[in-house]
Amino acid sequence: MIAVIQTGGKQYLVKKGDKIKVEKIDKEGEIEFTDVLLVDDKIGKPIVKDAKVVAKILNQGKGDKVIIFKYKAKKRYKKKAGHRQPYTEIEIKDILLSAKKSVS
């Protein structure tokens, strides 16, 4: 059973038991994703009605540092900065097609 969820402006292909990193979510415990774009053979227009994906938040963190270096030749201009993108690691617990029925 696979599903495509949308969170943080991005789309993720998930199945039960997957551990993925998504854009930072300020919550603890479990979370439900209701923006489900696809569940197996059901394609949403734009989302699948009554479908949701239940996930458990494992931890919050920051990604690897990305160095930004700006330089202009012959102008004595240099600028160096770094960025670490925050993320939330989640584990997919269940994919539900309706409020009552579990799809596993």
C-alpha positions in Angstrom: 0.0 0.0 0.0 1.5 3.3 -1.1 0.4 6.9 -0.8 1.6 10.3 -1.9 1.3 13.0 0.8 1.9 16.7 0.6 3.5 18.6 3.4 5.7 21.7 3.5 5.2 22.4 -0.2 6.7 19.0 -1.2 5.3 15.6 -2.1 6.4 12.3 -0.6 5.8 8.7 -1.8 5.3 6.7 1.4 4.3 3.2 2.6 3.7 1.8 6.1 6.9 1.6 8.1 8.8 4.3 6.1 11.0 6.8 8.0 11.3 10.1 6.1 12.5 13.6 6.8 10.0 16.4 6.0 10.0 20.2 6.6 9.8 21.1 10.2 6.5 20.5 12.0 6.0 22.0 15.4 4.2 19.1 17.1 5.0 16.1 19.3 3.7 12.6 19.3 1.4 11.6 16.3 0.3 13.6 13.3 -2.3 13.0 10.6 -1.7 14.1 7.0 -5.0 14.8 5.3 -3.4 16.1 2.0 -3.2 12.7 0.4 -2.9 13.0 -3.4 -2.8 9.2 -4.2 -3.6 6.0 -2.5 -2.7 2.8 -4.5 -5.0 3.1 -7.6 -7.2 6.1 -6.3 -6.0 9.4 -7.7 -7.3 12.6 -6.0 -8.6 15.7 -7.7 -6.6 17.2 -6.1 -6.8 15.1 -2.9 -8.4 11.8 -2.1 -11.5 12.3 0.0 -11.6 10.7 3.5 -8.0 9.5 3.1 -5.3 10.2 5.7 -1.9 9.0 6.7 -1.0 8.6 10.4 2.6 9.2 11.3 4.7 9.3 14.5 7.2 12.1 15.0 10.5 10.6 15.9 12.8 13.7 16.3 13.5 17.2 15.2 16.8 18.2 13.8 18.9 20.3 11.4 20.4 19.2 8.2 24.0 19.4 7.0 25.4 22.9 6.6 25.3 24.5 3.2 27.9 27.1 2.5 26.9 30.2 0.6 29.8 32.2 -0.8 29.4 35.4 -2.8 32.3 37.0 -4.6 32.8 39.8 -7.1 36.1 39.9 -9.0 38.3 43.0 -8.7 35.8 44.7 -6.3 37.1 43.4 -2.9 33.7 41.9 -2.2 33.4 38.6 -0.4 30.6 37.3 1.7 30.4 33.9 3.4 27.4 32.5 5.1 26.0 29.1 6.2 22.5 27.6 6.5 21.2 24.5 8.2 17.6 23.5 7.2 15.4 22.3 10.1 13.6 19.0 9.6 11.2 16.6 11.3 11.8 12.9 11.1 8.6 10.9 10.9 7.6 7.2 10.7 4.5 6.2 8.8 2.2 4.2 11.1 -0.9 3.7 8.9 -2.6 4.6 5.7 -6.4 5.1 6.1 -8.7 5.3 3.1 -11.7 6.2 5.2 -12.2 7.2 8.8 -13.1 3.6 9.8 -11.3 1.4 7.3 -7.5 0.7 7.6 -5.6 -0.1 4.4 -2.5 -2.2 5.1 
